[in-house]
Amino acid sequence: MARVIEDGNNLVLKLSIWEKIGASHKDVVVPRNKLVKKTVHKNAWSNQVLKGFRAPGAAIPFVILLGTMRYRGGKDFTAIYKRNSVTIYEFQDTKFKRWIVTQ
């Protein structure tokens, strides 16, 4: 399962080997000072949380959503499993505007 690790001045989204394959992506590293906000949502599958379409990645509705979500104005990285709550990390001036990760 994807984990967010604090590594010195960086936040690292650490993916397992299967998550790297499913998301078609490697671990994501962002400077800690780019973090704007961190929130928790109980319903990860709502329109309040998810934006756009998945490309690339893997998805089975309400089971797994893994990879990049693209939308007008940016993109998010998701690692959502089942109907568990998620933590949303919002960033400024980075490749991904948000990380949405199951707790």
Sine and cosine of phi, psi and omega as CSV:
sin_phi,cos_phi,sin_psi,cos_psi,sin_omega,cos_omega
0.00,0.00,0.64,-0.77,-0.02,-1.00
-0.88,0.48,0.63,-0.78,0.01,-1.00
-0.71,-0.70,0.56,-0.83,0.11,-0.99
-0.98,-0.19,0.83,-0.55,-0.06,-1.00
-0.88,-0.48,0.70,-0.71,0.11,-0.99
-1.00,0.05,0.88,-0.48,-0.04,-1.00
-0.83,-0.56,1.00,0.03,-0.04,-1.00
0.92,0.40,-0.87,-0.50,0.01,-1.00
-1.00,-0.05,0.18,0.98,-0.05,-1.00
-0.86,-0.51,0.45,-0.89,0.23,-0.97
-0.96,-0.28,0.75,-0.66,-0.03,-1.00
-0.87,-0.49,0.82,-0.57,0.13,-0.99
-1.00,-0.01,0.98,-0.20,-0.10,-0.99
-1.00,0.00,0.85,-0.53,-0.02,-1.00
-0.95,-0.32,0.54,-0.84,0.11,-0.99
-0.96,0.28,0.18,-0.98,0.00,-1.00
-0.88,0.48,-0.64,0.77,0.00,-1.00
-0.93,0.36,-0.57,0.82,0.06,-1.00
-0.93,0.37,-0.61,0.79,0.05,-1.00
-0.89,0.46,-0.64,0.77,0.03,-1.00
-0.93,0.36,-0.74,0.67,-0.03,-1.00
-0.91,0.42,-0.60,0.80,-0.03,-1.00
-1.00,0.04,-0.19,0.98,-0.10,-0.99
0.81,0.59,0.71,0.70,-0.07,-1.00
-0.45,-0.89,0.42,-0.91,0.09,-1.00
-0.99,-0.14,-0.03,-1.00,0.05,-1.00
-0.82,0.57,0.54,-0.84,-0.03,-1.00
-0.94,-0.35,0.75,-0.66,-0.01,-1.00
-0.85,-0.52,0.74,-0.68,0.01,-1.00
-0.70,-0.72,0.67,-0.74,0.10,-0.99
-0.86,0.51,0.68,-0.73,-0.06,-1.00
-0.85,0.53,-0.53,0.85,-0.04,-1.00
-0.95,0.30,-0.13,0.99,0.05,-1.00
-1.00,0.07,-0.18,0.98,0.02,-1.00
-0.95,0.33,0.83,-0.56,-0.01,-1.00
-0.99,-0.15,-0.69,0.72,-0.11,-0.99
-0.40,-0.92,0.53,-0.85,0.05,-1.00
-0.76,-0.65,0.84,-0.54,-0.01,-1.00
-0.73,-0.68,0.30,-0.96,0.03,-1.00
-0.87,-0.49,0.71,-0.71,0.06,-1.00
-0.81,-0.58,0.65,-0.76,0.00,-1.00
-0.98,0.17,-0.56,0.83,-0.05,-1.00
-0.95,-0.30,1.00,-0.06,-0.05,-1.00
-0.93,0.36,-0.40,0.91,-0.11,-0.99
-1.00,-0.02,0.16,0.99,-0.04,-1.00
-0.99,0.10,0.29,-0.96,0.06,-1.00
-0.93,0.36,-0.33,0.95,0.06,-1.00
-0.94,0.35,-0.46,0.89,-0.05,-1.00
-0.99,-0.16,-0.78,0.63,-0.11,-0.99
-1.00,-0.02,0.65,-0.76,0.05,-1.00
-0.75,-0.66,0.54,-0.84,0.19,-0.98
0.97,0.26,-0.46,-0.89,-0.04,-1.00
-0.79,-0.62,0.42,-0.91,-0.06,-1.00
-1.00,0.06,0.80,-0.60,0.06,-1.00
-0.17,-0.99,0.93,-0.37,-0.11,0.99
-1.00,0.03,0.11,-0.99,0.04,-1.00
0.52,-0.85,-0.20,-0.98,-0.03,-1.00
-0.78,-0.63,0.56,-0.83,0.00,-1.00
-0.45,-0.89,0.67,-0.74,0.25,-0.97
-0.72,-0.70,0.92,-0.40,-0.11,-0.99
-0.76,0.65,0.75,-0.66,0.02,-1.00
0.91,0.42,0.18,0.98,0.06,-1.00
-0.87,-0.49,-0.80,0.60,-0.01,-1.00
-0.47,-0.88,0.63,-0.78,0.16,-0.99
-0.64,-0.77,0.94,-0.35,-0.14,-0.99
-0.72,-0.70,0.86,-0.51,0.06,-1.00
0.72,-0.69,-0.41,-0.91,-0.09,-1.00
-1.00,-0.10,0.76,-0.65,0.13,-0.99
-0.97,-0.26,0.86,-0.51,-0.03,-1.00
-0.96,-0.27,0.65,-0.76,0.04,-1.00
-0.45,-0.89,0.25,-0.97,0.01,-1.00
-0.87,0.49,0.84,-0.54,0.03,-1.00
0.99,-0.17,-0.04,1.00,0.04,-1.00
0.31,-0.95,-0.23,-0.97,0.06,-1.00
-0.48,-0.88,0.44,-0.90,0.00,-1.00
-0.87,-0.50,0.42,-0.91,0.15,-0.99
-0.95,-0.32,0.78,-0.62,-0.04,-1.00
-0.88,-0.48,0.61,-0.79,0.16,-0.99
-0.62,-0.78,0.99,0.15,-0.10,-1.00
-0.92,-0.38,0.74,-0.67,0.00,-1.00
-0.80,-0.59,0.76,-0.65,0.05,-1.00
0.79,0.61,-0.55,-0.84,-0.04,-1.00
-0.96,-0.28,0.55,0.83,0.01,-1.00
-0.98,0.20,0.34,-0.94,0.06,-1.00
-0.95,0.32,0.37,-0.93,-0.03,-1.00
-0.81,-0.59,0.41,-0.91,0.16,-0.99
-0.96,-0.27,0.74,-0.67,0.00,-1.00
-0.94,-0.35,0.87,-0.50,0.06,-1.00
-0.98,-0.22,0.87,-0.50,-0.01,-1.00
-0.96,-0.27,0.71,-0.70,-0.07,-1.00
-0.83,-0.56,0.31,-0.95,0.13,-0.99
-0.88,-0.48,0.63,-0.78,0.08,-1.00
0.83,0.56,0.71,0.70,0.06,-1.00
-0.76,-0.65,0.17,-0.99,0.00,-1.00
-0.85,0.53,-0.70,0.71,0.04,-1.00
-0.95,-0.30,0.72,-0.69,0.06,-1.00
-0.95,0.30,-0.55,0.83,-0.02,-1.00
-0.59,-0.81,0.50,-0.87,0.26,-0.97
-0.94,-0.33,0.75,-0.66,0.06,-1.00
-0.87,-0.50,0.95,-0.32,-0.19,-0.98
-0.78,-0.62,0.75,-0.67,0.09,-1.00
-0.88,0.47,0.66,-0.75,0.00,-1.00
-0.97,0.23,0.00,0.00,0.00,0.00
